[in-house]
Amino acid sequence: MNARLTKFFLAIPHIPHLSFLWPTLLWLLLLVPLSVGLYVLLLYRRKKTALRYANLSMVKAAMGAVGWRRHVPPALMLLALTLLLIAVARPTAVVSLPSTRATVILAMDVSGSMRATDVTPSRVEAAQAAAKQYIKSQPKDVVIGIVAFAATAFLVQSPTVDHTALFNAIDHFELQRGTAVGSGILTALSSIFPREDFPIANYYSGGFGNGSGGFGFGGGDRFNRFGGRALGDDLPKYLNSPETPIYTKSNILYHLDRAKEALRQSDFAVLVEGYMDAIAVARAGIANVVASCGTSLAEPQIKLLGRFTRRVIVNYDPDTAGQAATERSIALLLESEFDVRVLARRLAAAGDKRPSSGHPEARELRSAPAGC
C-alpha cells in the first residue's frame, strides 16, 4: 500500500513555491467557511418552514427524486468563490522552463601581434573575415556578442541578433599592446553569466604598465582602462576606454594608488575633475590629489576615499559645469560626514589650471590642513 502511495505522489507534477503580491487579501478566504455555514443554515430553516401535506406520496411524486445532485450548483459556486479570492491575492511563482536559445561570445585578439602578415593580408583582417563568415552561418535566433582583448579585455558588442551591429563592431577593432587571453575568456564568460563573480581583475597582461601609450587606471603595474587627451585642437579632446566588467568609473579614483601614503600623512585630499588635472597637481608637488574623472562624484568613490581621510578640498573647474559639480559633490560629501573645503582659483593665466610648484595655488594646497 505504501509503495502505491509513493508512486502516486511521484506522478503528481511538481508544484512550484507560490508567493502572493497581496497576501493580506487571503483573509478574504474566511468568506468560504462562512458561505458553507450560511448554506447549511438555509437548509435547516427550509426544513422548519416546510408545509404539511396530507398525502406525502403525492408531494414526493411531484418533486421527483431529491438527492446529492441538488448540492452540486452551490458546491461549484463555492469553488468559484475560493478561486476568485485566491486570484485577488495575486499569486506568483518562479518556474524554470527549458530554453533553446543559444548565446555565442566571440573573443577576438586585438593585440599588436595581429598586424603580422604571415596570414594574407594580415592576421587581424583574416580574423575579421572569419568572424563575419561565422556570424553569417549562424541561425537568425542565435545571440552573438564580441569581446576584444589585448592588455585587457572589454565587451565591444553586447550579445545581440543584429548582424549589422556585430559587423560594425568587428570593422572598428583597434590594435593595442599586450595580450591577456585569460581576461578575454573571463570577460566572455561574465557576459554569458552576468550573475557569476569571475576574477577578471586577476588576469591582465603584466608587460604593459601605466602610462605607455596613454594613462592606465589602476595600481602599480595593473590597470583597467586607458585615457588620452589631444595635445592640439583635434577632436575628440578626450578619448577614453568604455566601461567594462573590470572598469566602472564610479568605483575608481584616479591617482589613489600613488596618493595613499600622502593622504594618510596629511589627513586630507585634494579632489579634482580629470586625470590631466591630477597629473598637473601631482607634478606641482601635491601628492595627496585624486580625480573623480568627471563632474559626477559618486557614492562608491566617496566610500573609497573615506578609507584614507575624512577631509576633502574640492578643486573642480571654475566654469558653469564645474560649479554645479562642486555643489553636488559638497552635498554628497557632507551627507557622508566629511569635512569639506572649496578652493577658489587664483590663477594668473586665464584658463590655466596646472599650477607649478611655486604657484600660490600650489603653496595653498600644501598648507591646507589648517583650512582654506
Secondary structure, 3 states (H helix, E strand, C coil): CHHHHHHHHHHCCCCCCEEECCHHHHHHHHHHHHHHHHHHHHHHHHHHCCCCCCCHHHHHHHHCCCCHHHHHHHHHHHHHHHHHHHHHCCEEECCCCCCCCCEEEEEEECEHHHHCCCCCCCHHHHHHHHHHHHHHHCCCCCEEEEEEECCCEEEEEEEECCHHHHHHHHHCCCCECCCCHHHHHHHHHHHHCCCCCCCHHHCCCCCCCCCCCCEECCCCCCCCCEEEECCCCCCCCEEECCCCCCCCHHHCCECHHHHHHHHHHHCCEEEECCHHHHHHHHHCCCCCEEECCCCCCCHHHHHHHHCCCCEEEECCCCCHHHHHHHHHHHHHHHHCCCEEEECCCCCCCCCCCCCCCCCHHHHHHHCHHHCC
